[in-house]
Amino acid sequence: MKDLYLLGSTGSIGSQTLDIVRANKDKFNIKAMSMGRDLKKSLSLIEEFKPELVCFRERCDVSLSYSPKIVYGDEGLLEVASYKTKNQGLVVNALVGHAGLKPTIEAIKAGNDVALANKETLVMAGFIVMPLARKMGVHIFPIDSEHSAIWQCIRGEKHEDIKSLIITASGGSFRDKSREELLNVTLEDALNHPNWSMGKKITIDSATMMNKGFEVIEAHYLFDIAPENIKTILHRQSVVHSLVEFNDLSVKAVLASPDMRMPILYALSYPDHLNYAGKPLVLEDVFKLTFEPLSHERYKCLEYAYMAIKKGGLYPCVLNAANEAAVMLFISGKIKFLDIERIIYSEISKNYDKDNITIDDIINCDKEIQERITKEWGNR
Ligand code: MN
């Protein structure tokens, strides 16, 4: 039995994690949960899973059928992340945005393994998080279809045998639109993803291809591969989830139906492959797998991500902060779609050189950029 401490229970990844737990009640037990804005949904999940520790976003009066320990806000998230029970424990970090960083650090410091869906953790601070995890003997298990595929491909292989990583991209909602056509696309257009059903922020990040840029940065830190040896490729069917090329030019890939519950299940059950009652991959039905180059001219955010990771230091944090602020402005109707990349480029072109960067430097840098951009563009 594995005890899970779930951060972000009510979001997209959190809900799918709970589906996995429902189907594997003899293997996983939810012992701590952090809840989102939806109080009604939160209460029904708490009654269903009866965790010992519950974190609400803010103070609230609730009546429950039992008495869990209740904590609140950002401080409460840290308690969930560092929670300990008698069985083997695993933190599942399904938080969205920069709020996910500190809980990951806290989990590692507490010696808890982390199944990580929160991208910002590695994008903002991978160069601090990964060495800290190694030092603490803590494992970081990726929850993302691409990184899960790479992780499975390299299992049992030697690091020095890896030549390159090839990350696939579905292309997002605007994959067939030219740059001219992107000028006046709406929020609804952007949220209409062809293959995956995900949260709003990540669906916009897929449309701009920033999501793929983040995945390059995450892969760099997770698997310790130089950015120039990480390629991205357009693969419309979302069946090949990513590939690894070895020195002898052989290539391994993981194929599966597009369903996030599979990478979640693998992160929870590693090193086992447990039974899963999902939709099996029927290759005859897929019929055709296609691969096309991904233009960094067409998808400028992808280019900016490579720029940021090659510069290193605070630049990936700057990239993420500018993107997060810009996407929120786009979602609230304050800016146009192509303004997102304009805002990002203007920010990463500034000088953010700094030595001996700490987690607090990163959090302050993120906050300063997000507040400034939100203020500057939100009042136009
Ligand atoms: Mn992904």
Residues whose N, C-alpha, C, O or C-beta is under 5 A from the ligand:
A	BS01	MN	D144 S145 E146
